[in-house]
Amino acid sequence: MDHEMRAEYADGGSPREPDAPVRIWHMVRLDGTRSMCGRELRPDAAVQSADAWGTPAAEPFCHSCGALYLREVP
């Protein structure tokens, strides 16, 4: 199964703002908007490749999504 990371923005933040602060990164199944921890994320939120997981680019990362992601990837 393919995955990608999707941003959850800090209070009041919007992906339409160029410097919107990312509150936390979540893992979603490819092209999805519901995170693995169950949070519904904006369809226009920033995304990153799952390859960035575990790197500074993915910080801060949702611990619940991380645990579930590890169960799905070899």
VEXRODREN-939457 format. One record per atom (N, C-alpha, C): x, y, z; residue number from 1; atom name; residue in three letters. Coordinates in steps of 0.05 Angstrom, whole numbers, plus 32768, in hexadecimal, padded with zeros to 4 digits. Layout:
N
<node><c1>X</c1><c2>Y</c2><c3>Z</c3><migu>NUM</migu><pafi>CA</pafi><vexza>ALA</vexza></node>
...
// end
This chain:
74
<node><c1>8011</c1><c2>7FE8</c2><c3>8000</c3><migu>1</migu><pafi>N</pafi><vexza>MET</vexza></node>
<node><c1>8000</c1><c2>8000</c2><c3>8000</c3><migu>1</migu><pafi>CA</pafi><vexza>MET</vexza></node>
<node><c1>8012</c1><c2>8019</c2><c3>8000</c3><migu>1</migu><pafi>C</pafi><vexza>MET</vexza></node>
<node><c1>800A</c1><c2>802D</c2><c3>7FF0</c3><migu>2</migu><pafi>N</pafi><vexza>ASP</vexza></node>
<node><c1>801A</c1><c2>8045</c2><c3>7FEF</c3><migu>2</migu><pafi>CA</pafi><vexza>ASP</vexza></node>
<node><c1>8010</c1><c2>805A</c2><c3>8003</c3><migu>2</migu><pafi>C</pafi><vexza>ASP</vexza></node>
<node><c1>8022</c1><c2>806A</c2><c3>800D</c3><migu>3</migu><pafi>N</pafi><vexza>HIS</vexza></node>
<node><c1>801C</c1><c2>807E</c2><c3>8021</c3><migu>3</migu><pafi>CA</pafi><vexza>HIS</vexza></node>
<node><c1>8028</c1><c2>8099</c2><c3>8019</c3><migu>3</migu><pafi>C</pafi><vexza>HIS</vexza></node>
<node><c1>801F</c1><c2>80AE</c2><c3>8026</c3><migu>4</migu><pafi>N</pafi><vexza>GLU</vexza></node>
<node><c1>802B</c1><c2>80C8</c2><c3>8024</c3><migu>4</migu><pafi>CA</pafi><vexza>GLU</vexza></node>
<node><c1>8026</c1><c2>80D7</c2><c3>803E</c3><migu>4</migu><pafi>C</pafi><vexza>GLU</vexza></node>
<node><c1>8035</c1><c2>80EB</c2><c3>8044</c3><migu>5</migu><pafi>N</pafi><vexza>MET</vexza></node>
<node><c1>8030</c1><c2>80FB</c2><c3>805B</c3><migu>5</migu><pafi>CA</pafi><vexza>MET</vexza></node>
<node><c1>8020</c1><c2>8114</c2><c3>8054</c3><migu>5</migu><pafi>C</pafi><vexza>MET</vexza></node>
<node><c1>800D</c1><c2>811C</c2><c3>8066</c3><migu>6</migu><pafi>N</pafi><vexza>ARG</vexza></node>
<node><c1>7FFD</c1><c2>8133</c2><c3>8061</c3><migu>6</migu><pafi>CA</pafi><vexza>ARG</vexza></node>
<node><c1>7FFD</c1><c2>8145</c2><c3>807A</c3><migu>6</migu><pafi>C</pafi><vexza>ARG</vexza></node>
<node><c1>7FFE</c1><c2>815F</c2><c3>8075</c3><migu>7</migu><pafi>N</pafi><vexza>ALA</vexza></node>
<node><c1>8001</c1><c2>8172</c2><c3>808B</c3><migu>7</migu><pafi>CA</pafi><vexza>ALA</vexza></node>
<node><c1>7FE7</c1><c2>8178</c2><c3>8099</c3><migu>7</migu><pafi>C</pafi><vexza>ALA</vexza></node>
<node><c1>7FE9</c1><c2>817B</c2><c3>80B3</c3><migu>8</migu><pafi>N</pafi><vexza>GLU</vexza></node>
<node><c1>7FD3</c1><c2>8187</c2><c3>80C3</c3><migu>8</migu><pafi>CA</pafi><vexza>GLU</vexza></node>
<node><c1>7FDE</c1><c2>81A2</c2><c3>80CC</c3><migu>8</migu><pafi>C</pafi><vexza>GLU</vexza></node>
<node><c1>7FCF</c1><c2>81B7</c2><c3>80C8</c3><migu>9</migu><pafi>N</pafi><vexza>TYR</vexza></node>
<node><c1>7FD9</c1><c2>81D2</c2><c3>80CD</c3><migu>9</migu><pafi>CA</pafi><vexza>TYR</vexza></node>
<node><c1>7FD3</c1><c2>81DB</c2><c3>80EA</c3><migu>9</migu><pafi>C</pafi><vexza>TYR</vexza></node>
<node><c1>7FE3</c1><c2>81ED</c2><c3>80F3</c3><migu>10</migu><pafi>N</pafi><vexza>ALA</vexza></node>
<node><c1>7FDF</c1><c2>81FA</c2><c3>810E</c3><migu>10</migu><pafi>CA</pafi><vexza>ALA</vexza></node>
<node><c1>7FC5</c1><c2>8209</c2><c3>810D</c3><migu>10</migu><pafi>C</pafi><vexza>ALA</vexza></node>
<node><c1>7FBA</c1><c2>820F</c2><c3>8124</c3><migu>11</migu><pafi>N</pafi><vexza>ASP</vexza></node>
<node><c1>7FA0</c1><c2>821D</c2><c3>8126</c3><migu>11</migu><pafi>CA</pafi><vexza>ASP</vexza></node>
<node><c1>7FA0</c1><c2>8235</c2><c3>8114</c3><migu>11</migu><pafi>C</pafi><vexza>ASP</vexza></node>
<node><c1>7F8B</c1><c2>8236</c2><c3>8103</c3><migu>12</migu><pafi>N</pafi><vexza>GLY</vexza></node>
<node><c1>7F88</c1><c2>824D</c2><c3>80F2</c3><migu>12</migu><pafi>CA</pafi><vexza>GLY</vexza></node>
<node><c1>7F99</c1><c2>824C</c2><c3>80D8</c3><migu>12</migu><pafi>C</pafi><vexza>GLY</vexza></node>
<node><c1>7FAB</c1><c2>8239</c2><c3>80D6</c3><migu>13</migu><pafi>N</pafi><vexza>GLY</vexza></node>
<node><c1>7FBC</c1><c2>8237</c2><c3>80BF</c3><migu>13</migu><pafi>CA</pafi><vexza>GLY</vexza></node>
<node><c1>7FAD</c1><c2>822B</c2><c3>80A7</c3><migu>13</migu><pafi>C</pafi><vexza>GLY</vexza></node>
<node><c1>7FB5</c1><c2>8232</c2><c3>8090</c3><migu>14</migu><pafi>N</pafi><vexza>SER</vexza></node>
<node><c1>7FA9</c1><c2>8229</c2><c3>8077</c3><migu>14</migu><pafi>CA</pafi><vexza>SER</vexza></node>
<node><c1>7FBE</c1><c2>8223</c2><c3>8063</c3><migu>14</migu><pafi>C</pafi><vexza>SER</vexza></node>
<node><c1>7FBB</c1><c2>820D</c2><c3>8053</c3><migu>15</migu><pafi>N</pafi><vexza>PRO</vexza></node>
<node><c1>7FCE</c1><c2>8207</c2><c3>803F</c3><migu>15</migu><pafi>CA</pafi><vexza>PRO</vexza></node>
<node><c1>7FD0</c1><c2>821D</c2><c3>8029</c3><migu>15</migu><pafi>C</pafi><vexza>PRO</vexza></node>
<node><c1>7FBD</c1><c2>822F</c2><c3>8029</c3><migu>16</migu><pafi>N</pafi><vexza>ARG</vexza></node>
<node><c1>7FBE</c1><c2>8245</c2><c3>8016</c3><migu>16</migu><pafi>CA</pafi><vexza>ARG</vexza></node>
<node><c1>7FD1</c1><c2>825B</c2><c3>801E</c3><migu>16</migu><pafi>C</pafi><vexza>ARG</vexza></node>
<node><c1>7FDA</c1><c2>825A</c2><c3>8037</c3><migu>17</migu><pafi>N</pafi><vexza>GLU</vexza></node>
<node><c1>7FEE</c1><c2>826D</c2><c3>8041</c3><migu>17</migu><pafi>CA</pafi><vexza>GLU</vexza></node>
<node><c1>800A</c1><c2>8262</c2><c3>803B</c3><migu>17</migu><pafi>C</pafi><vexza>GLU</vexza></node>
<node><c1>801B</c1><c2>8272</c2><c3>802F</c3><migu>18</migu><pafi>N</pafi><vexza>PRO</vexza></node>
<node><c1>8035</c1><c2>8267</c2><c3>8027</c3><migu>18</migu><pafi>CA</pafi><vexza>PRO</vexza></node>
<node><c1>8046</c1><c2>825E</c2><c3>803F</c3><migu>18</migu><pafi>C</pafi><vexza>PRO</vexza></node>
<node><c1>8043</c1><c2>826A</c2><c3>8056</c3><migu>19</migu><pafi>N</pafi><vexza>ASP</vexza></node>
<node><c1>8053</c1><c2>8262</c2><c3>806D</c3><migu>19</migu><pafi>CA</pafi><vexza>ASP</vexza></node>
<node><c1>8043</c1><c2>8257</c2><c3>8084</c3><migu>19</migu><pafi>C</pafi><vexza>ASP</vexza></node>
<node><c1>802D</c1><c2>8249</c2><c3>807C</c3><migu>20</migu><pafi>N</pafi><vexza>ALA</vexza></node>
<node><c1>801B</c1><c2>823D</c2><c3>8091</c3><migu>20</migu><pafi>CA</pafi><vexza>ALA</vexza></node>
<node><c1>802B</c1><c2>8229</c2><c3>80A1</c3><migu>20</migu><pafi>C</pafi><vexza>ALA</vexza></node>
<node><c1>802A</c1><c2>822B</c2><c3>80BC</c3><migu>21</migu><pafi>N</pafi><vexza>PRO</vexza></node>
<node><c1>8039</c1><c2>8218</c2><c3>80CC</c3><migu>21</migu><pafi>CA</pafi><vexza>PRO</vexza></node>
<node><c1>802C</c1><c2>81FD</c2><c3>80CD</c3><migu>21</migu><pafi>C</pafi><vexza>PRO</vexza></node>
<node><c1>803B</c1><c2>81E8</c2><c3>80C8</c3><migu>22</migu><pafi>N</pafi><vexza>VAL</vexza></node>
<node><c1>8031</c1><c2>81CD</c2><c3>80CB</c3><migu>22</migu><pafi>CA</pafi><vexza>VAL</vexza></node>
<node><c1>8032</c1><c2>81C5</c2><c3>80E8</c3><migu>22</migu><pafi>C</pafi><vexza>VAL</vexza></node>
<node><c1>801B</c1><c2>81BE</c2><c3>80F3</c3><migu>23</migu><pafi>N</pafi><vexza>ARG</vexza></node>
<node><c1>8019</c1><c2>81B5</c2><c3>810F</c3><migu>23</migu><pafi>CA</pafi><vexza>ARG</vexza></node>
<node><c1>8025</c1><c2>819A</c2><c3>8112</c3><migu>23</migu><pafi>C</pafi><vexza>ARG</vexza></node>
<node><c1>801E</c1><c2>8187</c2><c3>80FF</c3><migu>24</migu><pafi>N</pafi><vexza>ILE</vexza></node>
<node><c1>8028</c1><c2>816C</c2><c3>8100</c3><migu>24</migu><pafi>CA</pafi><vexza>ILE</vexza></node>
<node><c1>8024</c1><c2>815E</c2><c3>80E5</c3><migu>24</migu><pafi>C</pafi><vexza>ILE</vexza></node>
<node><c1>8035</c1><c2>814C</c2><c3>80DF</c3><migu>25</migu><pafi>N</pafi><vexza>TRP</vexza></node>
<node><c1>8033</c1><c2>813C</c2><c3>80C6</c3><migu>25</migu><pafi>CA</pafi><vexza>TRP</vexza></node>
<node><c1>8025</c1><c2>8122</c2><c3>80CD</c3><migu>25</migu><pafi>C</pafi><vexza>TRP</vexza></node>
<node><c1>8013</c1><c2>8119</c2><c3>80BC</c3><migu>26</migu><pafi>N</pafi><vexza>HIS</vexza></node>
<node><c1>8005</c1><c2>8100</c2><c3>80BF</c3><migu>26</migu><pafi>CA</pafi><vexza>HIS</vexza></node>
<node><c1>800B</c1><c2>80EE</c2><c3>80A7</c3><migu>26</migu><pafi>C</pafi><vexza>HIS</vexza></node>
<node><c1>8008</c1><c2>80D4</c2><c3>80AA</c3><migu>27</migu><pafi>N</pafi><vexza>MET</vexza></node>
<node><c1>800A</c1><c2>80C1</c2><c3>8094</c3><migu>27</migu><pafi>CA</pafi><vexza>MET</vexza></node>
<node><c1>7FEE</c1><c2>80BB</c2><c3>808A</c3><migu>27</migu><pafi>C</pafi><vexza>MET</vexza></node>
<node><c1>7FEB</c1><c2>80BB</c2><c3>8070</c3><migu>28</migu><pafi>N</pafi><vexza>VAL</vexza></node>
<node><c1>7FD1</c1><c2>80B4</c2><c3>8063</c3><migu>28</migu><pafi>CA</pafi><vexza>VAL</vexza></node>
<node><c1>7FD7</c1><c2>809F</c2><c3>804D</c3><migu>28</migu><pafi>C</pafi><vexza>VAL</vexza></node>
<node><c1>7FC3</c1><c2>8090</c2><c3>8047</c3><migu>29</migu><pafi>N</pafi><vexza>ARG</vexza></node>
<node><c1>7FC6</c1><c2>807E</c2><c3>8030</c3><migu>29</migu><pafi>CA</pafi><vexza>ARG</vexza></node>
<node><c1>7FC4</c1><c2>8090</c2><c3>8017</c3><migu>29</migu><pafi>C</pafi><vexza>ARG</vexza></node>
<node><c1>7FD3</c1><c2>8089</c2><c3>8003</c3><migu>30</migu><pafi>N</pafi><vexza>LEU</vexza></node>
<node><c1>7FD8</c1><c2>809A</c2><c3>7FEB</c3><migu>30</migu><pafi>CA</pafi><vexza>LEU</vexza></node>
<node><c1>7FBE</c1><c2>80A7</c2><c3>7FE1</c3><migu>30</migu><pafi>C</pafi><vexza>LEU</vexza></node>
<node><c1>7FC0</c1><c2>80C1</c2><c3>7FDE</c3><migu>31</migu><pafi>N</pafi><vexza>ASP</vexza></node>
<node><c1>7FAA</c1><c2>80D2</c2><c3>7FD4</c3><migu>31</migu><pafi>CA</pafi><vexza>ASP</vexza></node>
<node><c1>7F92</c1><c2>80D4</c2><c3>7FE7</c3><migu>31</migu><pafi>C</pafi><vexza>ASP</vexza></node>
<node><c1>7F96</c1><c2>80CC</c2><c3>8000</c3><migu>32</migu><pafi>N</pafi><vexza>GLY</vexza></node>
<node><c1>7F80</c1><c2>80CD</c2><c3>8013</c3><migu>32</migu><pafi>CA</pafi><vexza>GLY</vexza></node>
<node><c1>7F82</c1><c2>80E7</c2><c3>8024</c3><migu>32</migu><pafi>C</pafi><vexza>GLY</vexza></node>
<node><c1>7F6C</c1><c2>80EC</c2><c3>8033</c3><migu>33</migu><pafi>N</pafi><vexza>THR</vexza></node>
<node><c1>7F6C</c1><c2>8103</c2><c3>8044</c3><migu>33</migu><pafi>CA</pafi><vexza>THR</vexza></node>
<node><c1>7F67</c1><c2>80FB</c2><c3>8062</c3><migu>33</migu><pafi>C</pafi><vexza>THR</vexza></node>
<node><c1>7F61</c1><c2>80E2</c2><c3>8067</c3><migu>34</migu><pafi>N</pafi><vexza>ARG</vexza></node>
<node><c1>7F5E</c1><c2>80D8</c2><c3>8082</c3><migu>34</migu><pafi>CA</pafi><vexza>ARG</vexza></node>
<node><c1>7F78</c1><c2>80CC</c2><c3>808B</c3><migu>34</migu><pafi>C</pafi><vexza>ARG</vexza></node>
<node><c1>7F84</c1><c2>80D7</c2><c3>80A0</c3><migu>35</migu><pafi>N</pafi><vexza>SER</vexza></node>
<node><c1>7F9D</c1><c2>80CD</c2><c3>80AA</c3><migu>35</migu><pafi>CA</pafi><vexza>SER</vexza></node>
<node><c1>7F9A</c1><c2>80B1</c2><c3>80B6</c3><migu>35</migu><pafi>C</pafi><vexza>SER</vexza></node>
<node><c1>7FAF</c1><c2>80A3</c2><c3>80B9</c3><migu>36</migu><pafi>N</pafi><vexza>MET</vexza></node>
<node><c1>7FAE</c1><c2>8088</c2><c3>80C4</c3><migu>36</migu><pafi>CA</pafi><vexza>MET</vexza></node>
<node><c1>7FA4</c1><c2>8089</c2><c3>80E1</c3><migu>36</migu><pafi>C</pafi><vexza>MET</vexza></node>
<node><c1>7FA8</c1><c2>809F</c2><c3>80EF</c3><migu>37</migu><pafi>N</pafi><vexza>CYS</vexza></node>
<node><c1>7F9E</c1><c2>80A2</c2><c3>810B</c3><migu>37</migu><pafi>CA</pafi><vexza>CYS</vexza></node>
<node><c1>7F81</c1><c2>80AA</c2><c3>810B</c3><migu>37</migu><pafi>C</pafi><vexza>CYS</vexza></node>
<node><c1>7F75</c1><c2>80AF</c2><c3>80F4</c3><migu>38</migu><pafi>N</pafi><vexza>GLY</vexza></node>
<node><c1>7F58</c1><c2>80B5</c2><c3>80F2</c3><migu>38</migu><pafi>CA</pafi><vexza>GLY</vexza></node>
<node><c1>7F51</c1><c2>80D2</c2><c3>80EE</c3><migu>38</migu><pafi>C</pafi><vexza>GLY</vexza></node>
<node><c1>7F64</c1><c2>80E4</c2><c3>80EE</c3><migu>39</migu><pafi>N</pafi><vexza>ARG</vexza></node>
<node><c1>7F5F</c1><c2>8100</c2><c3>80EB</c3><migu>39</migu><pafi>CA</pafi><vexza>ARG</vexza></node>
<node><c1>7F59</c1><c2>8107</c2><c3>80CE</c3><migu>39</migu><pafi>C</pafi><vexza>ARG</vexza></node>
<node><c1>7F44</c1><c2>8116</c2><c3>80C9</c3><migu>40</migu><pafi>N</pafi><vexza>GLU</vexza></node>
<node><c1>7F3E</c1><c2>811F</c2><c3>80AD</c3><migu>40</migu><pafi>CA</pafi><vexza>GLU</vexza></node>
<node><c1>7F4F</c1><c2>8138</c2><c3>80A7</c3><migu>40</migu><pafi>C</pafi><vexza>GLU</vexza></node>
<node><c1>7F5E</c1><c2>8137</c2><c3>8092</c3><migu>41</migu><pafi>N</pafi><vexza>LEU</vexza></node>
<node><c1>7F70</c1><c2>814D</c2><c3>808B</c3><migu>41</migu><pafi>CA</pafi><vexza>LEU</vexza></node>
<node><c1>7F66</c1><c2>815B</c2><c3>8072</c3><migu>41</migu><pafi>C</pafi><vexza>LEU</vexza></node>
<node><c1>7F6F</c1><c2>8174</c2><c3>806E</c3><migu>42</migu><pafi>N</pafi><vexza>ARG</vexza></node>
<node><c1>7F66</c1><c2>8184</c2><c3>8057</c3><migu>42</migu><pafi>CA</pafi><vexza>ARG</vexza></node>
<node><c1>7F70</c1><c2>8177</c2><c3>803D</c3><migu>42</migu><pafi>C</pafi><vexza>ARG</vexza></node>
<node><c1>7F5F</c1><c2>8176</c2><c3>8029</c3><migu>43</migu><pafi>N</pafi><vexza>PRO</vexza></node>
<node><c1>7F67</c1><c2>816B</c2><c3>800F</c3><migu>43</migu><pafi>CA</pafi><vexza>PRO</vexza></node>
<node><c1>7F7D</c1><c2>817C</c2><c3>8002</c3><migu>43</migu><pafi>C</pafi><vexza>PRO</vexza></node>
<node><c1>7F7E</c1><c2>8196</c2><c3>8009</c3><migu>44</migu><pafi>N</pafi><vexza>ASP</vexza></node>
<node><c1>7F92</c1><c2>81A7</c2><c3>7FFD</c3><migu>44</migu><pafi>CA</pafi><vexza>ASP</vexza></node>
<node><c1>7FAB</c1><c2>81AA</c2><c3>800E</c3><migu>44</migu><pafi>C</pafi><vexza>ASP</vexza></node>
<node><c1>7FAE</c1><c2>819A</c2><c3>8023</c3><migu>45</migu><pafi>N</pafi><vexza>ALA</vexza></node>
<node><c1>7FC5</c1><c2>819C</c2><c3>8035</c3><migu>45</migu><pafi>CA</pafi><vexza>ALA</vexza></node>
<node><c1>7FDE</c1><c2>8193</c2><c3>8026</c3><migu>45</migu><pafi>C</pafi><vexza>ALA</vexza></node>
<node><c1>7FF5</c1><c2>819D</c2><c3>8030</c3><migu>46</migu><pafi>N</pafi><vexza>ALA</vexza></node>
<node><c1>800E</c1><c2>8194</c2><c3>8024</c3><migu>46</migu><pafi>CA</pafi><vexza>ALA</vexza></node>
<node><c1>8013</c1><c2>8177</c2><c3>8028</c3><migu>46</migu><pafi>C</pafi><vexza>ALA</vexza></node>
<node><c1>8020</c1><c2>816A</c2><c3>8015</c3><migu>47</migu><pafi>N</pafi><vexza>VAL</vexza></node>
<node><c1>8027</c1><c2>814E</c2><c3>8017</c3><migu>47</migu><pafi>CA</pafi><vexza>VAL</vexza></node>
<node><c1>8045</c1><c2>814A</c2><c3>8013</c3><migu>47</migu><pafi>C</pafi><vexza>VAL</vexza></node>
<node><c1>804F</c1><c2>8135</c2><c3>801E</c3><migu>48</migu><pafi>N</pafi><vexza>GLN</vexza></node>
<node><c1>806B</c1><c2>812C</c2><c3>801A</c3><migu>48</migu><pafi>CA</pafi><vexza>GLN</vexza></node>
<node><c1>806B</c1><c2>810E</c2><c3>8015</c3><migu>48</migu><pafi>C</pafi><vexza>GLN</vexza></node>
<node><c1>807F</c1><c2>8105</c2><c3>8008</c3><migu>49</migu><pafi>N</pafi><vexza>SER</vexza></node>
<node><c1>8083</c1><c2>80E9</c2><c3>8003</c3><migu>49</migu><pafi>CA</pafi><vexza>SER</vexza></node>
<node><c1>8086</c1><c2>80DA</c2><c3>801E</c3><migu>49</migu><pafi>C</pafi><vexza>SER</vexza></node>
<node><c1>807D</c1><c2>80C2</c2><c3>801F</c3><migu>50</migu><pafi>N</pafi><vexza>ALA</vexza></node>
<node><c1>8081</c1><c2>80B2</c2><c3>8037</c3><migu>50</migu><pafi>CA</pafi><vexza>ALA</vexza></node>
<node><c1>809F</c1><c2>80AD</c2><c3>803C</c3><migu>50</migu><pafi>C</pafi><vexza>ALA</vexza></node>
<node><c1>80AF</c1><c2>80B1</c2><c3>8027</c3><migu>51</migu><pafi>N</pafi><vexza>ASP</vexza></node>
<node><c1>80CC</c1><c2>80AD</c2><c3>802A</c3><migu>51</migu><pafi>CA</pafi><vexza>ASP</vexza></node>
<node><c1>80D8</c1><c2>80C2</c2><c3>803E</c3><migu>51</migu><pafi>C</pafi><vexza>ASP</vexza></node>
<node><c1>80CA</c1><c2>80D7</c2><c3>8043</c3><migu>52</migu><pafi>N</pafi><vexza>ALA</vexza></node>
<node><c1>80D4</c1><c2>80EC</c2><c3>8055</c3><migu>52</migu><pafi>CA</pafi><vexza>ALA</vexza></node>
<node><c1>80CF</c1><c2>80E4</c2><c3>8073</c3><migu>52</migu><pafi>C</pafi><vexza>ALA</vexza></node>
<node><c1>80BF</c1><c2>80CF</c2><c3>8077</c3><migu>53</migu><pafi>N</pafi><vexza>TRP</vexza></node>
<node><c1>80B8</c1><c2>80C7</c2><c3>8092</c3><migu>53</migu><pafi>CA</pafi><vexza>TRP</vexza></node>
<node><c1>80D2</c1><c2>80BF</c2><c3>80A1</c3><migu>53</migu><pafi>C</pafi><vexza>TRP</vexza></node>
<node><c1>80D5</c1><c2>80C8</c2><c3>80B9</c3><migu>54</migu><pafi>N</pafi><vexza>GLY</vexza></node>
<node><c1>80ED</c1><c2>80C3</c2><c3>80C9</c3><migu>54</migu><pafi>CA</pafi><vexza>GLY</vexza></node>
<node><c1>8103</c1><c2>80D6</c2><c3>80C4</c3><migu>54</migu><pafi>C</pafi><vexza>GLY</vexza></node>
<node><c1>80FF</c1><c2>80EB</c2><c3>80B4</c3><migu>55</migu><pafi>N</pafi><vexza>THR</vexza></node>
<node><c1>8113</c1><c2>80FF</c2><c3>80AF</c3><migu>55</migu><pafi>CA</pafi><vexza>THR</vexza></node>
<node><c1>810A</c1><c2>8119</c2><c3>80BB</c3><migu>55</migu><pafi>C</pafi><vexza>THR</vexza></node>
<node><c1>811C</c1><c2>812D</c2><c3>80BD</c3><migu>56</migu><pafi>N</pafi><vexza>PRO</vexza></node>
<node><c1>8115</c1><c2>8147</c2><c3>80C8</c3><migu>56</migu><pafi>CA</pafi><vexza>PRO</vexza></node>
<node><c1>80FE</c1><c2>8154</c2><c3>80B8</c3><migu>56</migu><pafi>C</pafi><vexza>PRO</vexza></node>
<node><c1>80FB</c1><c2>814E</c2><c3>809F</c3><migu>57</migu><pafi>N</pafi><vexza>ALA</vexza></node>
<node><c1>80E6</c1><c2>815A</c2><c3>808F</c3><migu>57</migu><pafi>CA</pafi><vexza>ALA</vexza></node>
<node><c1>80CA</c1><c2>8152</c2><c3>8098</c3><migu>57</migu><pafi>C</pafi><vexza>ALA</vexza></node>
<node><c1>80C8</c1><c2>813C</c2><c3>80A6</c3><migu>58</migu><pafi>N</pafi><vexza>ALA</vexza></node>
<node><c1>80AF</c1><c2>8131</c2><c3>80AF</c3><migu>58</migu><pafi>CA</pafi><vexza>ALA</vexza></node>
<node><c1>80A8</c1><c2>8139</c2><c3>80CC</c3><migu>58</migu><pafi>C</pafi><vexza>ALA</vexza></node>
<node><c1>80B8</c1><c2>8149</c2><c3>80D8</c3><migu>59</migu><pafi>N</pafi><vexza>GLU</vexza></node>
<node><c1>80B4</c1><c2>8151</c2><c3>80F4</c3><migu>59</migu><pafi>CA</pafi><vexza>GLU</vexza></node>
<node><c1>80A3</c1><c2>816A</c2><c3>80F7</c3><migu>59</migu><pafi>C</pafi><vexza>GLU</vexza></node>
<node><c1>8091</c1><c2>816B</c2><c3>810A</c3><migu>60</migu><pafi>N</pafi><vexza>PRO</vexza></node>
<node><c1>8089</c1><c2>8155</c2><c3>811C</c3><migu>60</migu><pafi>CA</pafi><vexza>PRO</vexza></node>
<node><c1>8076</c1><c2>8142</c2><c3>810E</c3><migu>60</migu><pafi>C</pafi><vexza>PRO</vexza></node>
<node><c1>8077</c1><c2>8129</c2><c3>8115</c3><migu>61</migu><pafi>N</pafi><vexza>PHE</vexza></node>
<node><c1>8067</c1><c2>8114</c2><c3>8109</c3><migu>61</migu><pafi>CA</pafi><vexza>PHE</vexza></node>
<node><c1>8055</c1><c2>8107</c2><c3>811D</c3><migu>61</migu><pafi>C</pafi><vexza>PHE</vexza></node>
<node><c1>803D</c1><c2>8100</c2><c3>8115</c3><migu>62</migu><pafi>N</pafi><vexza>CYS</vexza></node>
<node><c1>8029</c1><c2>80F3</c2><c3>8126</c3><migu>62</migu><pafi>CA</pafi><vexza>CYS</vexza></node>
<node><c1>8032</c1><c2>80D7</c2><c3>812E</c3><migu>62</migu><pafi>C</pafi><vexza>CYS</vexza></node>
<node><c1>8035</c1><c2>80D3</c2><c3>8148</c3><migu>63</migu><pafi>N</pafi><vexza>HIS</vexza></node>
<node><c1>803F</c1><c2>80B9</c2><c3>8153</c3><migu>63</migu><pafi>CA</pafi><vexza>HIS</vexza></node>
<node><c1>802B</c1><c2>80A3</c2><c3>814C</c3><migu>63</migu><pafi>C</pafi><vexza>HIS</vexza></node>
<node><c1>8011</c1><c2>80A8</c2><c3>814D</c3><migu>64</migu><pafi>N</pafi><vexza>SER</vexza></node>
<node><c1>7FFD</c1><c2>8093</c2><c3>8147</c3><migu>64</migu><pafi>CA</pafi><vexza>SER</vexza></node>
<node><c1>7FFF</c1><c2>808B</c2><c3>812A</c3><migu>64</migu><pafi>C</pafi><vexza>SER</vexza></node>
<node><c1>8001</c1><c2>809E</c2><c3>8118</c3><migu>65</migu><pafi>N</pafi><vexza>CYS</vexza></node>
<node><c1>8005</c1><c2>8098</c2><c3>80FC</c3><migu>65</migu><pafi>CA</pafi><vexza>CYS</vexza></node>
<node><c1>801E</c1><c2>8088</c2><c3>80F7</c3><migu>65</migu><pafi>C</pafi><vexza>CYS</vexza></node>
<node><c1>8033</c1><c2>808F</c2><c3>8105</c3><migu>66</migu><pafi>N</pafi><vexza>GLY</vexza></node>
<node><c1>804D</c1><c2>8081</c2><c3>8102</c3><migu>66</migu><pafi>CA</pafi><vexza>GLY</vexza></node>
<node><c1>804B</c1><c2>8064</c2><c3>810A</c3><migu>66</migu><pafi>C</pafi><vexza>GLY</vexza></node>
<node><c1>803D</c1><c2>805E</c2><c3>8120</c3><migu>67</migu><pafi>N</pafi><vexza>ALA</vexza></node>
<node><c1>803A</c1><c2>8043</c2><c3>8129</c3><migu>67</migu><pafi>CA</pafi><vexza>ALA</vexza></node>
<node><c1>802A</c1><c2>8032</c2><c3>8115</c3><migu>67</migu><pafi>C</pafi><vexza>ALA</vexza></node>
<node><c1>8014</c1><c2>803E</c2><c3>810B</c3><migu>68</migu><pafi>N</pafi><vexza>LEU</vexza></node>
<node><c1>8004</c1><c2>8030</c2><c3>80F8</c3><migu>68</migu><pafi>CA</pafi><vexza>LEU</vexza></node>
<node><c1>8012</c1><c2>802C</c2><c3>80DD</c3><migu>68</migu><pafi>C</pafi><vexza>LEU</vexza></node>
<node><c1>8021</c1><c2>8040</c2><c3>80D5</c3><migu>69</migu><pafi>N</pafi><vexza>TYR</vexza></node>
<node><c1>8030</c1><c2>803F</c2><c3>80BC</c3><migu>69</migu><pafi>CA</pafi><vexza>TYR</vexza></node>
<node><c1>8044</c1><c2>8028</c2><c3>80BD</c3><migu>69</migu><pafi>C</pafi><vexza>TYR</vexza></node>
<node><c1>8052</c1><c2>8025</c2><c3>80D4</c3><migu>70</migu><pafi>N</pafi><vexza>LEU</vexza></node>
<node><c1>8065</c1><c2>800F</c2><c3>80D6</c3><migu>70</migu><pafi>CA</pafi><vexza>LEU</vexza></node>
<node><c1>8059</c1><c2>7FF4</c2><c3>80D4</c3><migu>70</migu><pafi>C</pafi><vexza>LEU</vexza></node>
<node><c1>803F</c1><c2>7FF1</c2><c3>80DA</c3><migu>71</migu><pafi>N</pafi><vexza>ARG</vexza></node>
<node><c1>8031</c1><c2>7FD8</c2><c3>80D8</c3><migu>71</migu><pafi>CA</pafi><vexza>ARG</vexza></node>
<node><c1>802B</c1><c2>7FD1</c2><c3>80BB</c3><migu>71</migu><pafi>C</pafi><vexza>ARG</vexza></node>
<node><c1>802A</c1><c2>7FE6</c2><c3>80AA</c3><migu>72</migu><pafi>N</pafi><vexza>GLU</vexza></node>
<node><c1>8022</c1><c2>7FE1</c2><c3>808E</c3><migu>72</migu><pafi>CA</pafi><vexza>GLU</vexza></node>
<node><c1>8039</c1><c2>7FE0</c2><c3>807A</c3><migu>72</migu><pafi>C</pafi><vexza>GLU</vexza></node>
<node><c1>8050</c1><c2>7FE9</c2><c3>8082</c3><migu>73</migu><pafi>N</pafi><vexza>VAL</vexza></node>
<node><c1>8067</c1><c2>7FE8</c2><c3>8070</c3><migu>73</migu><pafi>CA</pafi><vexza>VAL</vexza></node>
<node><c1>807B</c1><c2>7FD2</c2><c3>8078</c3><migu>73</migu><pafi>C</pafi><vexza>VAL</vexza></node>
<node><c1>8087</c1><c2>7FC6</c2><c3>8065</c3><migu>74</migu><pafi>N</pafi><vexza>PRO</vexza></node>
<node><c1>809A</c1><c2>7FB1</c2><c3>806B</c3><migu>74</migu><pafi>CA</pafi><vexza>PRO</vexza></node>
<node><c1>80B4</c1><c2>7FBB</c2><c3>8077</c3><migu>74</migu><pafi>C</pafi><vexza>PRO</vexza></node>
// end
